[in-house]
Amino acid sequence: MRRVRSILLLLVFPVLVLAQADLKQLDAYFSKAQKDWEVPGMAIAIVKDDKVVFAKGYGVRELGKPEKVDEHTLFAIASNSKSFTSAALAQLVDEKKLSWSDPVQKYLPYFRLYDPYVSTEVRVRDLLSHRTGLGTYSGDLVWYGTPYNREEVVRRARFLKQEYPFRSGYGYSNIMFIAAGEVLHKAGGKPWEEVVRERFFEPLGMKNTVTSTNDLRNKTNVATPHGESEGKIVTFPWYNWDVMGAAGAIISSVTDMAQWLRVHINHGMYNGRQFFSERQSRFMWTPHNSFFLDSTAHARMPERNFSAYGLGWSLMDYRGRLVAGHSGGYDGMFSRMAVIPEDKLGIVILTNSMTGITTPLVNRVLDAYLGGSERDWSGEALARDREAKQKAREEREKEENKRVANTKASFPLEAYAGTYGGPFYGDAEVKVENGALVLRLLPNPEFVADLSHWHYDTFEIQWRKKFPWFGNGKLQFLMDAAGKVVEIKLDVPNEDFWFHELEFKRVQ
């Protein structure tokens, strides 16, 4: 008997050593990646078999200051908040307070989109799977720093243009998730914040997790947002995303988020309590909107054969397993989480920078646990990132070269001054101040820019305040057949906020 026990120990011991070695190797890999990507600070947690097997911070909370990031440091999780919204709605489905197939207008009679038929046909699950026909990020400027409340943001969605046929494409829509949060409010009887706090944060022991930057006043272990400005990494203030709520307002730590992963790894079960049914768990992880996987994407990850979106979750396969996950982008912070239910595995990565580090690190963890070569995902992604930045610099240089020299504006500056606006966003003012034009987008008081002549009737936009998402751009004054200035068009190159879709026709 003693001999059998010894043999069993010999068989088990190498496995334990291997598991410890893997975590040490991952730790070293994470540390190197953090330095390679010049990420000021980040935190990572790994859940395996319903236990948190790894939770650690790297770097500092703020550049130039000594406070270190640890597993309890708070970061914005941004769009990873969407999984909380879909789960809260799943609970209401279990409670028979709503159905995934209910028309949105049953709860929000004011809900309107670009077409009357679509407006009446949009269902709750359509809001959560980005298939309403709106373009990716369309309309996000209407909630960003404006005074509009959630209902008003949803009401203004009727002015957004259709990008693709209803339910026949994919357009990542934060505004539709804001609408989903309002459905949750109406069906559940409480605002989104109260619902996620009472139904998830408190019972899961997510003691440090909050839903607003206003809740950070009494917190000390908080990361500072960072982004790139003029080639340097700088800090940015915390921007209030309360209106975004259901789409991306949660602030959390990897320790707290690990508890959220445990719930989903176990299909709604946590410490013996069923938070939502296994049926709803699987429904949220059912592809409701499938993507075309082109040859480039497949070559980059040959083990992946499909990519889709469920309800608040991105979906794909990897090495024969389902991977449910999501990313999050906030002003100065990026994050990612992933769950592999078959292997009882979950990963969450929170950073105080705007880089592409999170996806390759998740992939490295997947390889460590699912088997495969020790591919340098971080190194490959970093090389592509640097190449993309070089191409972007070249494109900016080409844009500079398009400037036509020795031109001047058609009219005196006073002719361009006035109020311009449209029903979706609101008004913009152009005034002459100290002999130059100044632009103000009135719904967001921080959107103030000096205008300098570029060529003809196009002016360069130079924002007085730095923003992590975008830099300077162009403003073109348009004229009617009589030669009168009647409209302005904004072009501010970036990948998230579409200034070009804002309508600014002359009001006075």
PyMOL commands that set and color helices and strands:
alter all, ss='L'
color gray80, all
select helices_A, chain A and resi 2-36+78-94+104-106+116-121+124-127+140-142+150-159+174-188+192-201+213-216+245-247+254-265+278-284+295-300+341-343+358-370+377-401+413-415+499-501
alter helices_A, ss='H'
color red, helices_A
select strands_A, chain A and resi 41-48+51-59+75-76+226-229+232-235+251-252+269-270+273-274+289-290+307-309+314-318+321-330+333-340+345-351+418-422+426-433+436-441+448-455+458-463+473-479+485-491+504-506
alter strands_A, ss='S'
color yellow, strands_A
deselect
rebuild
show_as cartoon
